[in-house]
Amino acid sequence: MKTGKIGLGVFLLAIGIIWILISFNVISFSYVTTFFISAFKLWPLILIFIGVNLVFKYNSAVKTISWILYFSIVLSYGIIANPKIGFEGVKINLDLGNRRNENYVKYSEKIKEATKNGKIDISLGATKINLDGNTKELFSADVPESVKLNKVDYSNNDKDVKIDLNKSHYFDFASKTCSFNLNKNVLWDIDMNTGAINGTMDMTDIKLKKLDLNIGASSIDMKFGSGYDKTKVDINAGASNINLTVPRSSGIRIKISKITNHTNLDSLGWNKNKDVYESPNYDKAESKIDMEVQMGISNFNVYLSE
């Protein structure tokens, strides 16, 4: 039997076993997310091991050992660098990205009295993100210098404003922290496109009209408030661990597809019609949140806040 077929068989067998273990809650999905994030950070390793395979292409033993070593290094890095899913008490900082001495810059814009509606476009690579509504400015951002503020455009007699921030290049695989603060008195439309991310988006105090989130393999907590009567949320994610916290008083409707792992939606006692979940108070609630969620192999949970 050819070595390539053996390798493919072993790969499919491993995926199948991992999938079953996750489905029966033997292992947590966070291990899978951490593996992908670790592989992303340690991407140069893949070049080394591909080179080894090319040099020893006729030695199946060396090729097999090399890939076992690669996966072991990536998984070990993920466990040690993230104590929450590794060994309790281990706090070894292996965040390779933060060892790069990239300077940070701060952007902000004074809020104008006439400004009522804001749209912010954020395009980033792999990053750690913190977003909340804690600023008296129109917005503020504390980001690596590779993230540029392209424009702040006002229109309609300063009633509307559009903000555009993006990373100037995508070949920086370091995971840096990006912090964004939005004024809670402005009605916001947030459009975010990123690679692998982790962190928190606390929109409890933000008047949110629309959130469009396009992310890769990620682990993120999102908190929503009830500051606007009709909020639209679109989430498109790869293999991810996503936790949502929504107000119990709000009417919630979630259309979810491509979930191939775990979600707690069935345990909430909500009304269900095919792939749509709806809270019992949806029709009568003064504040509504409508979500469309598309994800790969994922962990997706919804929690209710008072």
N, C-alpha and C positions, 0 to 999 in steps of 0.2 A: 504493500500500500504506500502511496506517495506521502511524503512528509507534509505537504500542503494540506492534504485531505485530513491527516491526523490532527494537524493544528486547528483546522476549521471545526472538526468534531469536538475537540477539547474545549474550544471557545464556546460553541453552542451548548455543550453540556454544562459548562460553568454558568452561563447566563440562565439556563433553565433552573439549575439548583438554587441560584441566588434569588430568582424570581419567586420560586416556591417558598423559600425561607422567609422572604419579605411578606408574602401573602398570608402566611400563617403566623406572622409577628414573632418569628424566631429571632430574626435580626431586624434592626431598625432601618428604615429607609435613609436615615441621616448618614449611615455608613456609605451608601451608594453616592449620595450627593457629595460627601466629603472626598470620596475617591476621585470623582470627576474634577472637582475644584483643585485637588492636589495635583492631578495629572496636568491640569491647565497651568499651574504655577511651575511645575517641573518639566515643562515641555521640551527643553533641550535634551533631556535624557532619552527621549524617543529617537533622536538622531543618532545618539551613541549606540543604542541597541540595534537599530536598523543597520548601522555600519558593521557591527559585530556579526549580524546575520549574513550580510553580503560577503564578508571575509571568510566565514565558515559555512558557506551555503551548502557544502556537501557533508557537513558534520551535524547530523540531526540532534545529537546529545547536547552539543554546545548551544545550538539554537533554542532547544527546549529550556535548558538551564538559564539562558540569558533572559527569556521572557518571564520565567518564574521569578528571577531576580528583579526584573523591572517592576512587575506588579507588587512584589513584596516591598520594594523601596517606596513606591507611591502610596500604598496602603499604610505603611508604617509612619510615613511623614504625616498623613492625614490624621491618624490616631493621636500621635504625639503633639502635633500642632494644635489640635482641637481637643482639650481635656474633657469637654462635655460628653464626647462619645468615646473617649479613650479610657485611660486609667485614672480614677479619681485622685486628685491631688497632684498630678503631673502638670507642671506649668513651665514647660520648656518652650521658649519663643523661637519658632522656626519660620517665622513669616519673612520669607526671602524678599518679598516686595518692599517691606519697610526698611530694609538695609540699604536701599538705594537712596542717595541723598538728594532727592528731588525737592525743590523748594515749593512752598505753598503760597497761594495768592488768595486774597479776599476781594470779592466783588459785592457791591451793594448799590441800591438805587433808592433815593428818597421817594416816598410815596407822595403823589399829587392828590390834592383834594378831590379832583374830578374823577379820578381813576376808580372804576367799579369792577371791571372785568380784566382778568389776566390769563394769558396763555404762556406756558413755559415749556420749551422743547429741550430735552436733555439727552445727549447721545454720548455714551461712555463705553469703554472696554470693560475688562474685569475690574471690579471695584468693591469696596465696602461702602455702604451708603447709610446716611442718617438724614431723614427729612422730617420737618415738623413745622408748626405754625407759630414759632416763638421769635417774632421780630416786629419792631415798630416801623422798619423800613418797608418798601414795597417787597423787596426780597434781599437776602444776603446769601453768600456762598463762600465756603472755605474749601478750596480744592487744590490739587496739584497744579503746577504751572503749565502742564500739558493740556489742561482743560481751559478753553478760551471762551470768553464772553463775546459772541459775535455781534449781537445787536440788542438794543432795547428800543423798540419802535412803538410810538404812541399814535393813535388814530381816533377819529370820532370826537374831536375836541378834548383829547386826553382821557376820554372815558374808557378806552380799551388800550391795552398794552400787550406786546408780544416780546418775549425774552428767549434768546437762543444761546445755549451753551453746549459745546461739544469738545470732544478730545481731538487734538490736532493730529494725532497719529494713533493707529491701532496696533502697532507692533511693540508696544510696551505692555508686557504681560505681568508687570508688578501690580499687586493688589493694594491700591491706596485707598484711603478713606476720603469720601466726598460728602460734605455736609451742606444741606440746603435748608433755608428757612423762608417761609412764605407768609405774607401778611394775612392774618385771619379775617380781615374786613373786606378783602377782595374776593370775588367769585372766580375760582381757578379752574383752568383746563390744563392738565398735566399730561405731557406726551414724553415717555421715557423709553429709550432703546439702549440696552446694555448687553454686555457679555455675561459671564458668570458673576453674580453678585451675592453678597450677604449683608444683613443689617436690618434696620427698622425704618418703616415709613409710617410715622405717627401723624395721621390726618384728622385726629379727633377734633381739633379746634379750627380746621381749615374748611371754608365754604367750598365744597368740591362739586363742580358741575360734571367734569369728565376726567377719568384716568385711563390712559392707554399705555399699558405696560408690556413691552416686548423684551424678554430676558432669556438668557441661556440657562445652563445648569446653575441653580441658585438655592439659597436658603434665606428666607426673608419673612419678617413679621410685619403685617399691615394692620393698622388700626383706623377705623372709620368713625366719623361723628355723624350728627344729625343736623348739621348747620344749613343744609340746602334741601329743598323739597323733592328734587329728582336728580339723583346722581347716577351716572352711567359709567360702568367699569368694564374694560376689556383687558383680559390677561392672556398672553400667549407665552408659554414657557416650555423649556426643555425639561430634562430630568431635574425635579426641584422639590424642595420642602417649603411649602407655603402655609402660613398660619394667618387667618383673618380674624379680627375682633370687630364685631359690629354691634350697634346699640340694640338692645332688646325691644325698645319702643319703635324702631324703624321697621318698615316693611321691606323684606329682603327677597329678591328673586334671583336665583343662580341657575344659569344654563351651563352645564358642564359636559365636556366631551373629551375623549382620549385619555380618561383616567384609567390607568392599568394597574394601580396598586391600592392605596388606602385613602379613604375619606370618611369623615365622621358624620356626613350629612344625613345618612339614614337614621342615625341615633337621635336627631334633633326633634323628631316628631312633626316635621313640616309636611305640607302637601307635596306630592310628587306626581309628575306627569311625564313619563319617559325620562328624558335627561334634564328636566327642569324641576328645581326645588323652590318652594315658595312658603314663606313664613305665614302662619295662620292669620296674622294681623295685616297682611299686605294691603288689602283693599281700603282699610280704614285708617291706616297710618298716615300721619301728616308728612313724614319724611320717608322717601323710598330710595332704595339702592338696587339697581338692576345690574347684574354681572353676567358676562359671558367669559367662560374659562376654557382654554384649550391647553392641555399639558401632555407630556409624555409619561414615562414611568415616574410616578410622583406620589407625594404625601401631601394631602390637601385637607386642612381642618378649619372649621368655623366655630368661633366662640362668641358668646353673648355677654355684653356688658350692660350694667344698669345706667 
